Amino acid sequence: MASGPPSPSLGHRLRLLELLIGAVCVLLVSGLGSALGQKVYTNTWAVHIPGGLEEADRIARKHGFINHGHNMFLGIIQM
């Protein structure tokens, strides 16, 4: 015989699920409304420079940028 607190009723679990789904829908709709049809620009990005750190620094300086070093996630998303 199992002991412990009784599990919530099915009605209680369905109500909780409804509240969670409703909150997710509100967040999705409110976030999408402001982004639809608009261009989005970021001030950060990453590139792969085969020449290494010195070459990356040289290219960054040449074009007026600052090299902030290695990006640990770049290896994960290489294609």
BAFI-3210 file (N, C-alpha, C; in Angstrom, 3 decimals, decimal comma, padded with zeros to 6 digits):
// residues 79
n [1|2|3|4|5|6|7|8|9|10|11|12|13|14|15|16|17|18|19|20|21|22|23|24|25|26|27|28|29|30|31|32|33|34|35|36|37|38|39|40|41|42|43|44|45|46|47|48|49|50|51|52|53|54|55|56|57|58|59|60|61|62|63|64|65|66|67|68|69|70|71|72|73|74|75|76|77|78|79]
n.u [000,851|000,665|001,998|001,632|000,953|-002,384|-003,167|-003,842|-007,164|-008,639|-010,082|-008,937|-006,314|-006,820|-007,804|-005,546|-003,872|-005,311|-004,974|-002,179|-001,820|-003,328|-001,823|000,572|-000,353|-001,168|001,309|002,664|001,084|001,142|003,855|004,363|002,811|004,052|006,363|005,810|006,174|008,188|011,565|014,392|017,246|020,471|023,116|025,206|027,143|028,554|031,437|033,361|036,775|039,228|041,984|042,777|043,232|044,913|044,566|041,813|041,706|043,118|041,468|039,121|040,015|040,703|038,221|036,985|035,924|035,618|037,245|035,903|036,795|036,801|033,831|031,977|029,739|029,807|030,994|029,023|026,964|027,970|027,823]
n.v [-001,177|002,123|005,080|008,531|011,929|012,530|012,318|015,094|015,846|014,884|016,953|019,174|019,034|019,363|021,986|023,391|022,837|024,180|026,839|027,129|026,720|028,863|031,040|030,708|031,080|033,788|035,032|034,315|035,527|038,244|038,800|038,259|040,095|042,621|042,136|041,261|041,944|043,781|044,858|043,431|044,309|043,515|044,171|042,502|039,752|036,779|035,378|032,975|032,786|031,418|031,872|032,157|033,691|036,020|036,781|037,251|039,447|041,327|041,633|042,577|045,064|046,344|046,844|048,434|047,235|045,483|042,698|040,338|037,914|034,270|032,462|030,327|028,913|028,802|026,543|024,649|025,298|025,202|024,771]
n.w [000,000|-000,934|000,502|001,475|000,385|-000,831|-004,332|-006,536|-007,644|-010,808|-011,995|-010,782|-011,774|-014,521|-014,555|-013,704|-015,892|-017,911|-017,053|-017,308|-020,089|-021,038|-020,045|-021,459|-024,087|-023,981|-023,525|-025,890|-027,926|-027,185|-027,419|-030,119|-031,491|-031,407|-032,808|-035,379|-038,791|-038,438|-038,722|-037,177|-035,465|-034,241|-031,899|-031,583|-032,771|-034,295|-035,854|-037,733|-037,875|-039,716|-039,414|-036,767|-033,468|-033,669|-036,348|-036,326|-034,570|-036,122|-038,404|-037,185|-036,100|-038,513|-039,645|-037,803|-035,504|-032,322|-031,131|-029,093|-028,303|-028,053|-028,785|-026,971|-027,858|-030,588|-031,738|-031,410|-033,172|-035,744|-039,271]
ca.u [000,000|001,469|001,666|001,994|-000,211|-003,275|-002,938|-004,930|-008,227|-008,515|-010,601|-007,941|-005,199|-007,265|-007,895|-004,167|-003,417|-005,970|-004,316|-000,846|-001,961|-003,783|-000,703|001,498|-000,977|-001,096|002,695|002,998|000,365|001,617|005,206|004,345|002,158|004,980|007,482|005,374|006,323|009,249|012,926|015,067|018,691|021,183|024,436|026,216|027,128|029,772|031,965|034,477|037,961|040,138|043,364|043,076|042,975|045,624|043,885|040,516|041,969|043,513|040,286|038,226|040,573|040,639|036,843|036,461|035,229|036,403|037,132|035,693|037,331|036,156|032,450|031,907|028,612|030,012|031,279|027,797|026,052|028,621|027,137]
ca.v [000,000|003,336|006,132|009,863|012,815|012,108|013,043|016,039|015,281|015,112|018,287|020,146|018,992|019,968|023,441|023,874|022,768|025,288|028,092|027,161|026,914|030,238|031,958|030,569|031,729|035,244|035,444|034,186|036,525|039,588|038,943|038,226|041,275|043,731|041,767|040,957|042,999|044,714|044,371|043,363|044,449|043,269|044,799|041,460|038,653|035,980|034,832|032,043|033,224|030,274|032,246|032,202|034,898|037,187|037,175|037,810|040,798|042,186|041,916|043,424|046,433|046,889|047,268|049,270|046,450|044,962|041,256|039,989|036,586|033,028|032,220|028,899|028,285|028,749|025,168|023,861|025,609|025,220|023,977]
ca.w [000,000|-001,062|001,456|001,022|000,214|-001,924|-005,585|-006,833|-008,469|-012,243|-012,268|-010,326|-012,715|-015,787|-014,347|-013,707|-017,277|-018,623|-016,657|-017,903|-021,537|-021,226|-019,818|-022,583|-025,255|-023,786|-023,733|-027,311|-028,718|-026,861|-027,950|-031,576|-032,031|-031,572|-033,675|-036,739|-039,774|-038,083|-038,844|-035,891|-035,584|-032,992|-031,855|-031,367|-033,728|-034,234|-037,114|-037,575|-038,609|-039,720|-039,123|-035,340|-032,681|-034,204|-037,589|-035,943|-034,049|-037,237|-039,230|-036,390|-036,087|-039,876|-039,939|-036,722|-034,494|-031,214|-030,978|-027,684|-028,031|-028,471|-028,401|-026,665|-028,522|-032,030|-032,124|-031,369|-034,268|-037,040|-040,299]
c.u [000,890|001,031|002,132|000,752|-001,080|-003,008|-004,109|-005,960|-007,992|-008,998|-009,613|-006,768|-005,581|-007,350|-006,497|-003,594|-004,032|-005,293|-002,933|-000,910|-002,414|-002,657|000,295|000,936|-000,900|000,321|003,080|002,350|000,890|003,026|005,231|003,751|003,118|006,101|007,068|005,548|007,412|010,603|013,587|016,569|019,324|022,545|025,532|026,049|028,452|030,149|033,079|035,618|038,973|041,566|043,720|042,847|043,650|044,958|042,529|040,678|042,303|042,309|039,316|038,717|040,437|039,256|036,188|035,676|036,188|036,167|037,022|036,109|036,458|034,727|032,291|030,764|028,823|030,281|030,034|026,966|026,746|027,887|028,122]
c.v [001,232|004,360|007,470|010,704|012,326|012,941|013,974|015,385|015,633|016,514|019,378|020,206|019,605|021,486|024,058|023,885|023,896|026,622|028,204|027,407|028,338|031,237|031,897|031,253|033,252|035,737|035,369|035,280|037,928|039,813|039,002|039,495|042,422|043,410|041,524|042,164|044,009|044,058|044,431|043,408|044,170|043,951|043,787|040,371|037,926|035,500|033,851|032,527|032,072|030,620|032,325|033,571|036,139|037,702|037,801|039,226|041,768|042,586|042,824|044,865|047,088|047,465|048,045|048,532|046,033|043,462|040,936|038,560|035,455|032,948|030,732|028,194|028,134|027,329|024,311|024,087|025,703|024,334|023,446]
c.w [000,000|-000,036|000,909|000,832|-000,945|-003,172|-005,848|-007,752|-009,936|-012,612|-011,891|-011,300|-014,063|-015,670|-014,364|-015,119|-018,110|-018,306|-017,290|-019,404|-021,839|-021,058|-020,969|-023,827|-025,151|-024,046|-025,212|-028,143|-028,430|-027,399|-029,462|-032,177|-032,285|-032,550|-035,127|-037,650|-039,463|-038,291|-037,477|-036,136|-034,228|-033,044|-031,545|-032,415|-033,632|-035,622|-036,783|-038,466|-038,578|-039,307|-037,657|-034,727|-033,257|-035,483|-037,288|-035,398|-035,177|-038,082|-038,474|-036,380|-037,452|-040,180|-038,793|-035,656|-033,390|-031,139|-029,494|-027,382|-028,512|-027,951|-028,181|-027,372|-030,024|-032,507|-032,173|-032,613|-035,629|-038,013|-041,292]
res [m|a|s|g|p|p|s|p|s|l|g|h|r|l|r|l|l|e|l|l|i|g|a|v|c|v|l|l|v|s|g|l|g|s|a|l|g|q|k|v|y|t|n|t|w|a|v|h|i|p|g|g|l|e|e|a|d|r|i|a|r|k|h|g|f|i|n|h|g|h|n|m|f|l|g|i|i|q|m]
***
